[in-house]
Amino acid sequence: MERSFVVKGDFCYSLGKEELITRENAYLVCINGSVEGIYETIPDRYRGLPLEDHSHKLIIPGLVDMHVHAPQFPFRGLGMDKELMDWLWSYAFPEEGKYMDPDYARDAYREFVRELRKSATTRACIFGSRHVEATEILMDLLEESGLITFVGKVNMDRNAPDYLKETSAQASVDDTRYWLEKVRNRYRRVKPILTPRFVPSCTERLLEGLKEIQADYRIPVQSHLSESPGEISFVKELCPWASFYGEIYQRYGLFGGPGCPTIMAHCVFSNEEEIALLKNNGVWVAHCPDSNMNISSGIAPIRKYLDGGLHLGLGTDIAGGSTLSLFRTMAQTIQLSKMYWRHIDPQYKALNMKEVFYMATLGGGEFWGNTGSFQKDFAFDAIVIQDDRIAGSRDRNLEERLERVIYLADDRNICAKYVAGEKLF
């Protein structure tokens, strides 16, 4: 597929958490899938390249979903009256148990991937189930989709139903190694990520085995951290030696640091020691506002994390979250930060549009390296938005158009999508 071309349109992208760049009626040159530059007119040396003309349309970097559970897609919108642990047992675990059946997995994952491809998401970090075959099916479908993703076979050997719980720590470790060998070098766009579900479902023996796998394969890690009060209390019962939740992952080499890029979802109730360790180890926090509201987890202090220099991205967290729309996730992030400022701690001012757009693009995209912006040598991931379909858009400047997209756009406004220079539609 041709990956060198010129794109014309109205561009918005971040250079940092407060630096929003807007370029109206400009030309972006993409060479071999990467941004070469943005110009007022096409430089002579590039005039022979094909032109993708999206005049008067808003073009932004592809959005990054740092935390989503693919097997939970079929029951999104259900159980929103429950808290985390009850919700897992009533809805998440029964649904994930169905993925033992490859035919069910193929049908369900096909629907998930189709909807993800239509969305504004270009890259994602995805939880599968604990089943090897189902996880391979998910990876195969994602590879075909053109999206760039990390996918994890979930590990869980305790505190789950027998139909879902792995038979032992060793069985979980063996299955994970078997899976990693099966998918080694199979894909161009999809990579594996180590995925202990969370401490309540992983014995320390299993975490020790995963530590050895991480050391052998040097792959990234994703899990959950300090999501709800009930979860944190349960973790304290299971690991009374730990002074805070993150210390458990740290003991087993699964909490960032050199050679172990890590994403921890939620971090709603992280204490000061945990926050310091997140920062020192370079762990990404995946903020999931929709889920935090739906299953009554709480309001994460995202302003504190942003000002403190932590790595931050956004997650839809299907099916605690009810939608794959990162537009909606951005709006909710702003709204929840207002509630934190108003009702919890007035020293932390609400987040603004520029900061949240940064989190959804460059903040999460940095997990992949040069991704999430239109800076030179960044991967050309982009979505083209026909925002004139949103009433009242005429005569708005680009920053105002972007803000309205965050609050008002959906998949129907997306008219083109590029991932690493490849046009998906």
C-alpha positions as CSV (number, residue, x, y, z in Angstrom):
1,M,0.0,0.0,0.0
2,E,1.2,3.5,-0.8
3,R,2.5,5.2,2.3
4,S,4.0,8.4,0.9
5,F,1.5,11.1,0.0
6,V,0.3,14.6,0.8
7,V,-2.8,15.4,2.9
8,K,-4.6,18.7,2.8
9,G,-6.8,19.9,5.6
10,D,-7.1,21.7,8.9
11,F,-4.7,20.2,11.4
12,C,-4.8,20.2,15.2
13,Y,-2.1,18.4,17.3
14,S,-0.2,18.6,20.6
15,L,3.4,19.4,21.3
16,G,2.8,19.0,25.0
17,K,0.1,19.2,27.7
18,E,-0.5,22.9,27.1
19,E,0.8,23.3,23.5
20,L,-1.9,22.9,20.9
21,I,-0.8,23.6,17.3
22,T,-3.4,24.5,14.7
23,R,-2.7,24.8,11.0
24,E,-5.6,25.8,8.7
25,N,-5.7,24.9,5.0
26,A,-2.3,23.2,5.3
27,Y,-0.5,20.3,3.6
28,L,1.0,17.4,5.6
29,V,3.7,15.4,3.8
30,C,3.8,11.7,4.8
31,I,6.8,9.7,3.7
32,N,6.9,5.9,4.3
33,G,4.2,6.2,6.9
34,S,5.8,9.0,9.0
35,V,5.2,12.8,9.1
36,E,7.8,14.7,7.1
37,G,6.4,18.1,7.8
38,I,3.4,20.5,7.5
39,Y,3.5,23.3,5.0
40,E,1.4,26.2,3.7
41,T,2.1,25.0,0.2
42,I,3.5,21.8,-1.1
43,P,7.3,21.9,-1.4
44,D,8.5,21.4,-5.0
45,R,10.2,18.2,-4.1
46,Y,6.9,16.6,-3.1
47,R,4.7,17.8,-5.8
48,G,4.7,14.4,-7.5
49,L,3.2,12.7,-4.5
50,P,-0.5,11.7,-4.5
51,L,-2.7,14.3,-2.8
52,E,-5.4,13.3,-0.3
53,D,-7.7,16.4,-0.3
54,H,-9.6,16.9,2.9
55,S,-10.1,20.6,2.5
56,H,-12.2,22.2,5.3
57,K,-12.2,19.0,7.4
58,L,-10.5,18.8,10.8
59,I,-7.6,16.4,10.9
60,I,-6.3,15.2,14.3
61,P,-3.9,12.5,15.4
62,G,-5.5,9.1,15.9
63,L,-6.8,8.6,19.4
64,V,-5.2,6.1,21.7
65,D,-7.2,3.7,24.0
66,M,-4.9,2.7,26.8
67,H,-7.3,0.2,28.5
68,V,-10.1,-1.9,27.0
69,H,-11.4,-5.4,27.7
70,A,-12.3,-7.0,24.3
71,P,-14.3,-10.0,25.7
72,Q,-16.6,-7.7,27.7
73,F,-17.9,-5.8,24.6
74,P,-21.1,-7.9,24.3
75,F,-22.4,-6.9,27.7
76,R,-21.5,-3.2,27.8
77,G,-24.2,-1.1,29.4
78,L,-25.2,-3.8,31.9
79,G,-24.7,-4.0,35.6
80,M,-24.1,-0.3,36.1
81,D,-25.8,-0.4,39.5
82,K,-23.0,-2.6,41.0
83,E,-19.6,-1.9,42.4
84,L,-16.4,-3.4,40.9
85,M,-16.1,-6.8,42.7
86,D,-19.8,-7.6,42.5
87,W,-19.9,-6.5,38.9
88,L,-17.0,-8.8,38.0
89,W,-18.7,-11.9,39.5
90,S,-22.2,-11.0,38.1
91,Y,-21.2,-9.9,34.6
92,A,-17.5,-9.9,33.6
93,F,-16.5,-13.4,34.7
94,P,-19.6,-15.2,33.3
95,E,-19.1,-13.5,29.9
96,E,-15.4,-14.1,29.8
97,G,-16.0,-17.8,30.5
98,K,-17.8,-18.1,27.2
99,Y,-14.5,-17.5,25.3
100,M,-13.5,-21.1,26.0
101,D,-15.5,-21.7,22.9
102,P,-13.5,-20.6,19.8
103,D,-16.7,-20.1,17.7
104,Y,-18.2,-17.8,20.3
105,A,-14.9,-15.9,20.6
106,R,-14.6,-15.4,16.8
107,D,-18.2,-14.0,16.5
108,A,-17.8,-11.7,19.5
109,Y,-14.4,-10.5,18.7
110,R,-15.3,-9.9,15.0
111,E,-18.0,-7.4,16.3
112,F,-15.6,-5.8,18.7
113,V,-12.9,-5.3,16.1
114,R,-15.4,-4.0,13.5
115,E,-16.6,-1.3,15.9
116,L,-13.1,-0.4,17.1
117,R,-12.0,0.1,13.4
118,K,-14.9,2.5,12.8
119,S,-14.1,4.5,15.9
120,A,-11.5,7.3,16.3
121,T,-9.1,4.9,17.9
122,T,-6.0,4.0,15.9
123,R,-4.0,2.3,18.7
124,A,-5.1,0.4,21.7
125,C,-3.9,-1.8,24.6
126,I,-6.3,-4.6,24.9
127,F,-7.1,-7.3,27.5
128,G,-8.2,-10.6,26.0
129,S,-9.5,-13.5,28.1
130,R,-7.3,-16.2,29.8
131,H,-7.9,-18.5,26.9
132,V,-4.9,-19.0,24.5
133,E,-7.0,-19.9,21.3
134,A,-9.4,-17.0,21.8
135,T,-6.6,-14.5,22.3
136,E,-5.0,-15.7,19.1
137,I,-8.3,-15.2,17.3
138,L,-8.5,-11.6,18.7
139,M,-5.0,-10.9,17.5
140,D,-5.7,-12.3,14.0
141,L,-8.7,-10.1,13.6
142,L,-6.9,-7.0,14.9
143,E,-4.0,-7.6,12.5
144,E,-6.5,-7.7,9.6
145,S,-8.1,-4.5,10.8
146,G,-5.1,-2.3,10.2
147,L,-5.1,-1.0,13.7
148,I,-1.9,-1.1,15.8
149,T,-2.4,-2.8,19.2
150,F,-1.0,-4.6,22.2
151,V,-3.1,-7.7,23.2
152,G,-2.8,-9.7,26.4
153,K,-3.7,-13.2,27.4
154,V,-5.1,-12.6,30.9
155,N,-3.6,-14.4,33.9
156,M,-5.8,-15.4,36.8
157,D,-5.3,-18.4,39.2
158,R,-7.5,-17.4,42.2
159,N,-10.7,-15.6,43.3
160,A,-12.6,-16.4,40.1
161,P,-15.2,-19.0,39.1
162,D,-13.8,-22.5,38.4
163,Y,-14.8,-22.2,34.7
164,L,-12.6,-19.2,34.3
165,K,-9.8,-19.6,36.9
166,E,-6.7,-21.2,35.6
167,T,-5.9,-24.5,37.4
168,S,-2.7,-23.4,38.9
169,A,0.0,-20.8,38.8
170,Q,2.2,-23.1,36.8
171,A,-0.6,-23.8,34.3
172,S,-1.0,-20.1,33.8
173,V,2.7,-19.5,33.3
174,D,2.9,-22.5,30.9
175,D,0.0,-21.3,28.9
176,T,1.4,-17.8,28.7
177,R,4.8,-19.1,27.4
178,Y,3.0,-21.3,24.9
179,W,0.9,-18.4,23.6
180,L,4.0,-16.1,23.3
181,E,5.8,-18.7,21.3
182,K,2.8,-19.3,19.0
183,V,2.5,-15.6,18.2
184,R,6.2,-14.8,18.0
185,N,6.9,-12.8,14.8
186,R,3.4,-13.7,13.4
187,Y,2.1,-10.1,13.2
188,R,3.2,-6.8,11.8
189,R,0.7,-4.6,13.7
190,V,-0.2,-6.6,16.8
191,K,2.2,-7.3,19.7
192,P,1.7,-9.3,22.9
193,I,1.6,-7.6,26.4
194,L,1.8,-9.4,29.7
195,T,-1.5,-9.2,31.5
196,P,-2.0,-10.2,35.1
197,R,-5.6,-9.3,35.6
198,F,-5.0,-7.7,39.0
199,V,-3.6,-8.8,42.4
200,P,-6.9,-10.3,43.7
201,S,-6.8,-12.9,40.8
202,C,-3.1,-13.6,40.8
203,T,-1.3,-15.6,43.5
204,E,2.2,-14.5,44.4
205,R,3.5,-17.7,42.9
206,L,1.9,-16.7,39.6
207,L,3.4,-13.2,39.8
208,E,6.8,-14.7,40.3
209,G,6.3,-16.8,37.2
210,L,5.3,-13.7,35.2
211,K,8.3,-11.9,36.4
212,E,10.5,-14.6,34.9
213,I,8.5,-14.4,31.6
214,Q,8.9,-10.6,31.5
215,A,12.7,-11.0,32.0
216,D,12.9,-13.6,29.3
217,Y,10.7,-11.9,26.6
218,R,11.1,-8.2,27.6
219,I,7.5,-7.4,26.7
220,P,5.4,-4.7,28.3
221,V,2.9,-5.2,31.1
222,Q,-0.7,-4.0,31.7
223,S,-2.9,-4.4,34.8
224,H,-5.2,-2.6,37.2
225,L,-4.2,-0.6,40.3
226,S,-6.1,1.0,43.2
227,E,-9.4,1.2,41.4
228,S,-11.9,0.9,44.2
229,P,-12.0,0.9,48.1
230,G,-13.3,-2.7,48.2
231,E,-10.6,-3.9,45.8
232,I,-7.8,-2.2,47.9
233,S,-9.1,-3.7,51.1
234,F,-9.1,-7.2,49.5
235,V,-5.6,-6.7,48.3
236,K,-4.5,-5.8,51.8
237,E,-6.0,-9.0,53.1
238,L,-4.2,-11.0,50.5
239,C,-0.8,-9.3,50.8
240,P,-0.6,-7.9,54.3
241,W,3.1,-7.4,53.9
242,A,2.6,-4.6,51.3
243,S,2.4,-1.1,52.5
244,F,0.5,-0.1,49.3
245,Y,-1.0,-1.9,46.3
246,G,1.7,-1.0,43.7
247,E,4.4,-2.4,45.9
248,I,3.2,-5.9,45.1
249,Y,3.7,-5.4,41.3
250,Q,7.1,-3.8,42.1
251,R,8.3,-6.8,44.1
252,Y,7.7,-9.0,41.1
253,G,9.2,-6.8,38.5
254,L,5.9,-5.8,36.8
255,F,5.8,-2.1,37.6
256,G,7.8,-0.2,35.0
257,G,11.4,0.6,35.1
258,P,14.1,-0.2,32.5
259,G,12.9,-2.8,30.0
260,C,9.4,-3.1,31.4
261,P,7.0,-0.4,30.0
262,T,3.9,-0.7,32.0
263,I,0.3,0.5,32.0
264,M,-1.8,0.6,35.2
265,A,-5.4,1.4,34.8
266,H,-7.4,3.6,37.1
267,C,-5.1,4.6,40.1
268,V,-8.2,6.3,41.6
269,F,-6.9,5.9,45.2
270,S,-3.2,5.8,44.9
271,N,-1.4,7.1,48.0
272,E,1.7,9.3,47.9
273,E,4.1,6.4,48.0
274,E,2.4,4.7,45.1
275,I,2.3,7.9,43.1
276,A,6.0,8.4,43.6
277,L,6.7,4.9,42.5
278,L,4.5,5.4,39.4
279,K,6.5,8.4,38.5
280,N,9.9,7.1,39.3
281,N,9.3,3.9,37.3
282,G,7.7,5.7,34.3
283,V,4.5,3.8,34.6
284,W,1.6,5.0,32.4
285,V,-1.7,5.7,34.2
286,A,-4.7,4.8,32.0
287,H,-7.6,7.1,33.2
288,C,-11.0,5.6,32.6
289,P,-13.6,8.1,33.7
290,D,-16.7,6.3,32.2
291,S,-15.9,3.1,34.1
292,N,-15.0,5.0,37.3
293,M,-18.5,6.5,37.3
294,N,-20.5,3.5,36.1
295,I,-19.2,1.0,38.7
296,S,-18.9,3.6,41.5
297,S,-15.1,3.5,41.8
298,G,-14.4,7.2,42.5
299,I,-12.8,10.2,40.9
300,A,-9.1,10.0,40.1
301,P,-6.9,13.0,40.9
302,I,-5.8,13.4,37.3
303,R,-4.8,17.0,37.7
304,K,-2.4,16.0,40.4
305,Y,-0.9,13.3,38.2
306,L,-0.6,15.6,35.2
307,D,1.0,18.4,37.1
308,G,3.3,15.9,38.9
309,G,4.7,14.7,35.6
310,L,3.3,11.2,35.4
311,H,2.7,9.5,32.1
312,L,-1.0,9.7,31.3
313,G,-3.4,8.3,28.8
314,L,-7.1,7.6,28.5
315,G,-9.0,4.3,28.4
316,T,-12.6,3.4,27.5
317,D,-12.4,0.4,29.8
318,I,-15.2,-1.6,28.1
319,A,-17.4,-2.9,29.7
320,G,-17.0,-0.9,32.9
321,G,-17.1,1.9,30.4
322,S,-20.1,1.8,28.1
323,T,-18.7,3.1,24.8
324,L,-15.6,2.8,22.6
325,S,-15.8,6.6,21.9
326,L,-12.7,8.4,23.1
327,F,-14.4,11.6,22.2
328,R,-16.8,10.8,25.0
329,T,-14.0,9.8,27.2
330,M,-12.2,13.1,26.8
331,A,-15.4,15.0,27.7
332,Q,-15.9,12.9,30.8
333,T,-12.3,13.4,31.8
334,I,-12.9,17.2,31.8
335,Q,-16.3,16.8,33.6
336,L,-15.0,14.5,36.3
337,S,-12.0,16.8,37.0
338,K,-14.5,19.6,37.7
339,M,-16.2,17.4,40.2
340,Y,-12.9,16.6,41.9
341,W,-12.1,20.4,42.1
342,R,-15.5,21.3,43.3
343,H,-16.3,18.5,45.8
344,I,-12.9,16.9,46.8
345,D,-10.0,19.2,46.7
346,P,-10.2,22.8,45.4
347,Q,-6.4,23.1,45.1
348,Y,-6.5,21.0,42.0
349,K,-8.1,23.0,39.2
350,A,-10.2,21.3,36.5
351,L,-8.5,20.0,33.4
352,N,-8.9,21.9,30.1
353,M,-9.5,20.8,26.6
354,K,-5.9,21.1,25.5
355,E,-4.7,18.9,28.4
356,V,-7.2,16.2,27.8
357,F,-6.6,16.2,24.0
358,Y,-2.9,15.7,24.8
359,M,-3.7,12.7,27.0
360,A,-5.8,11.1,24.3
361,T,-3.2,11.6,21.6
362,L,0.5,12.3,22.5
363,G,0.2,11.3,26.2
364,G,-0.9,7.7,25.4
365,G,0.8,7.6,22.0
366,E,4.2,7.9,23.6
367,F,3.8,4.3,24.8
368,W,4.5,3.3,21.2
369,G,7.3,5.9,20.8
370,N,6.9,8.7,18.3
371,T,3.1,8.5,18.0
372,G,0.1,10.8,18.8
373,S,1.2,14.0,17.1
374,F,2.0,15.5,13.7
375,Q,5.6,16.3,14.7
376,K,8.4,15.4,12.2
377,D,9.2,11.7,12.2
378,F,6.1,10.7,14.1
379,A,3.9,7.9,12.7
380,F,1.1,9.3,10.6
381,D,-1.9,8.1,12.6
382,A,-4.8,10.4,11.8
383,I,-8.6,10.7,11.7
384,V,-10.4,13.1,9.4
385,I,-13.5,14.6,10.9
386,Q,-16.3,16.2,8.9
387,D,-17.3,18.6,11.6
388,D,-19.4,20.8,9.4
389,R,-22.1,18.3,10.1
390,I,-22.2,19.6,13.7
391,A,-24.6,22.5,13.7
392,G,-23.0,25.9,14.5
393,S,-19.5,25.0,13.3
394,R,-19.4,27.8,10.7
395,D,-16.9,30.6,11.4
396,R,-15.4,28.8,14.4
397,N,-11.6,28.8,14.7
398,L,-9.8,25.4,14.8
399,E,-9.4,25.3,18.6
400,E,-13.2,25.9,19.0
401,R,-13.9,23.3,16.3
402,L,-11.8,20.8,18.2
403,E,-13.5,21.4,21.5
404,R,-16.9,21.0,19.9
405,V,-15.8,17.7,18.3
406,I,-14.8,16.4,21.8
407,Y,-18.2,17.1,23.1
408,L,-20.4,16.5,20.1
409,A,-18.8,14.2,17.5
410,D,-19.2,10.5,17.1
411,D,-18.1,7.8,14.6
412,R,-20.5,9.2,11.9
413,N,-18.3,12.3,11.7
414,I,-15.2,10.4,10.8
415,C,-14.7,10.3,7.0
416,A,-11.1,8.9,6.8
417,K,-8.7,7.1,9.0
418,Y,-4.9,6.5,8.7
419,V,-2.6,4.3,10.8
420,A,1.1,4.5,10.2
421,G,0.5,6.0,6.8
422,E,-2.0,3.3,5.7
423,K,-5.5,4.5,4.9
424,L,-8.1,2.2,6.5
425,F,-11.1,4.0,4.9
